[in-house]
Amino acid sequence: MKRNIRLLAIVALFAICIFAASACDSELETIDTVTPEPVNNESPEPEPTANETLVHEPIDSDVTVPEDLSPIVGYARMTTTGYVLSTPNTDGETSVENALANRRSHRNFQNKALTEEQLSQLLWAAYGVTSPSPDAHLRGGLRTSPSAGATYPLEIYAVVGNVEGIEPGVYRYISADHSIERVAEGDVRHELSDAALGQRMVSQAPVTIFYSAIFSRTTDRYGDRGILYVYIEVGHSAQNVYLQAEALGLGTCAIGAFTDDQVRRLLSLPDDEEPLYLMPVGFIS
């Protein structure tokens, strides 16, 4: 009798184990077949500011932004087509108020070379990147100068005659990696002075910053009103150069009097660029 009771208990326990195992398998199958809810990993686009709306349509699809936007610290590195400039200073000794109070146009310069660091600082002040972005539409990122819709229509050149560590020539400034790219060889300051109606300060200054613009970058978005925006923008940038020159103990003078066709040929400008401004920079005599 006792043996029969023990046998029944063993059979009952075995049945309970089988049932429990079956229930577990059923739960596991249910979990495995659950379809997760889709997750949206895209971050919302930042809201544009009043002055700098992010660009979403292509402006210059041929331009690629380098992965490393950091220039070389302390000196210029020569490349096959130009130079990567030294890192600009963002904490100078001259206050904005002092630079504003002392800013003047200067037309006479010493026969003295600029340093590469000074050229680097001037170009950065003109149109340097202050907020890097891999977005190719911004061609490097947001700049020192405001731009309508962040379209950045300006092209900036350095006409180098006497800068330490930089061979004489005409260089295009590439904001994205703070470099200059040679577009013409040799010292052309005297020829540029002739094109500027013989203004001697252009041939005296060790370097002249030259502005051109690709108007379509802005007019494609804003129509004819964009023409006005481009002229406003070159004024913003040129004032930056004035103030930076003052902070460096240098002088400059904005020039709009020149023969467009002569300047275009001399500086090898592409057909879609319009010449706008000359700014010779040097030590004041």
Secondary structure, 3 states (H helix, E strand, C coil): CHHHHHHHHHHHHHHHHHHHHHHHHHHHHHHHCCCCCCCCCCCCCCCCCCCCCCCCCCCCCCCCCCCCCCCECCCCEECCCEEECECCCCCCCCCHHHHHHHCCECCCECCCCECHHHHHHHHHHHHCEEEECCCHHHCCEEECCCCHHHCCCEEEEEEECCECCECCEEEEEEHHHCEEEEEEECCCHHHHHHHCCCCHHHHHCCEEEEEEECCHHHHHHHCCHHHHHHHHHHHHHHHHHHHHHHHCCCEECCECCCCHHHHHHHCCCCCCCEEEEEEEEECEC
